[in-house]
């Protein structure tokens, strides 16, 4: 291995080490919460089965009466959303916002007008998994931190592939685990070999999650809007009702009629607006991307302001829609979910084995970070690649600037070797 290659190797090893060690816990959190969220269909099905109802000879009561049943059980609450189910044995699911601003999912027997179960948000595993996964539990700062962890996971993948890249003949340590070459190689192979098979899938999973981040997602949205390839104009901007003073709200029964007319047999949810002006949103829930329906309905007259469907999305808007389905493990049914489970469990395994190797190998009383030869130089191709990566991942680029200031290797390079590039 020539000197220049060795320089890049040790430099990437150093980044791989730092990223895995310091961001490892956050990466495990991302993977673990993502793993939990993959089981959302099963958990919802379990809840509905737990509160299963038997219609018998009874007729279904009106949806407005079902809503009043839920509101009577939680005085002072307001409607947040209503999910219409087509299965006659499933309870009606109504989400309420309580006076404390906490939400509760209420399950109502649509035949007997009684509450058969409830799930407060403090007990909602899926809700907490989503909040922790996005970092929203700590507000925008938390979301930025989780986005940074995702960006550095990409760096871990790239550097890991470079470190793994075969430099000797043979399959040992490349596509097979060496069991008889000592514990050190065995541990390394337990980490590196599975990683090379998972890397492409992990990379795709990160790319499909980035559109929902603050920095990358915000820039992506601006580019998609500027190029007119985003979601339809007005998709995220609620329509406003005019002259609403003195008017009565449309009934829930009428909204369900609209829901049935426009969406038919696909599971969908009615989202009630927070204020007196905004439109009611009726949208498909956990549907295939091509079955997406998003309605804006006047909360007083029932007029449908907008009816957005798959055909109305631009190229980048469709990418986001398909990406969300893939990221949540529902794009192509159970195989997508199984693939998601393998990837998330794999990420936990890779991160855990990386940290374990450091713990076993670390010098006593030292961190044990890889060092770079004093006479190292950066290849021009590496600088071009690093610059492109910083542009593609702006938050990562900002963190590189911080490393530039703090890491002694960067300081050494700036003072002595900048002119040699």
Secondary structure, DSSP 4 states (H G I P E B T S, - for coil): --HHHHHHHHHHHHHHHHHHHHSHHHHHHHHHHHHHHTTHHHHHHHHHHHT----TTPPPPPHHHHHHHHHHHSTT-EEEEEEE---TTSPEEEEEE-TTS-EEEEEEETTTTEEEEEEEGGG-HHHHHHHHHHTGGGHHHHHHHHHHHHHHHHHHHHHHHHHHS--SSSSBTTTB--SSS-HHHHHHHHHHHHHHHHHHHHHHHHHHHHTTSSHHHHHHHHHHHHTT-SSPTTSSS--B-SS-TTPPPPPHHHHHHHHHHHHTTS-EEEE--SSSSBPEEEEESS--GGG-EEEEE-TTT--EEEEEEGGGS-HHHHHHHHHHHHHTT-TTTHHHHHHHHHHHHHHHHHHHHHHHHHHHHPPTTS-------TT----HHHHHHHHHHHHHSHHHHHHHHHHHHH-HHHHHIIIIIGGG-
